[in-house]
């Protein structure tokens, strides 16, 4: 008697698992992704953005915060709004806002072990800066696993989720999107990766911009705990 064919739902699940376990490259966002959102580093970054704007435009802090949020909504990032509207030096802005206390980020032995076992290249793709990423990776104790950091400077200050930087990122590092996995805490930032053919992993956070959207069809996997999720994949 002929064997029963594998159910379609199981074939799809197995195909998704194979694309992850057989990935040639892993692309990780940095903030609220490689470390948990509960560290709340962005609260300090957010405060320093407000202070920067208050000094730049001679505003009180509350007014500066309103400008900050308006620029974020209208331009994708506060920095991009400041560049377009006020011609700021983006490098000076990045240096100022990332001058923060990283003590809430603790070394993550589980993440270190999972990354060590995880097959494939590993890169960081962040809307932050290389110096900030290097400090965070050092705090986590995982810097040795990453071959490169592609930051907002390398992206010509064009932030995710604009699609251009994703294509240029793949070109720079000779990546086949179909063989890549991208991991992000902001669901909308995974859409361009999905459109290129990448497998996408969403790390839900607590910040309002990382919460779920009505349409998450571009998310293949959800990792509530990234270290544990990667550990399962790496151990498979």
Secondary structure, DSSP 8 states (H G I E B T S, - for coil): -------HHHHHHHHHHHHHHT-SEEEE--TTTTS-GGG-HHHHHHHHHHHHHHHHHT--HHHHHHHHHHHHHHHSSHHHHHHHHH---HHHHHHHHT----TTS---HHHHHHHHH--SEEEEE-SS-HHHHHHHHHHHT-GGG-SEEE-TTTTTT--TTSHHHHHHHHHHTT--GGGEEEEESSGGGGHHHHHHT-EEEE---SSGGGS--S--TT--EE-SSHHHHHHHHHH-
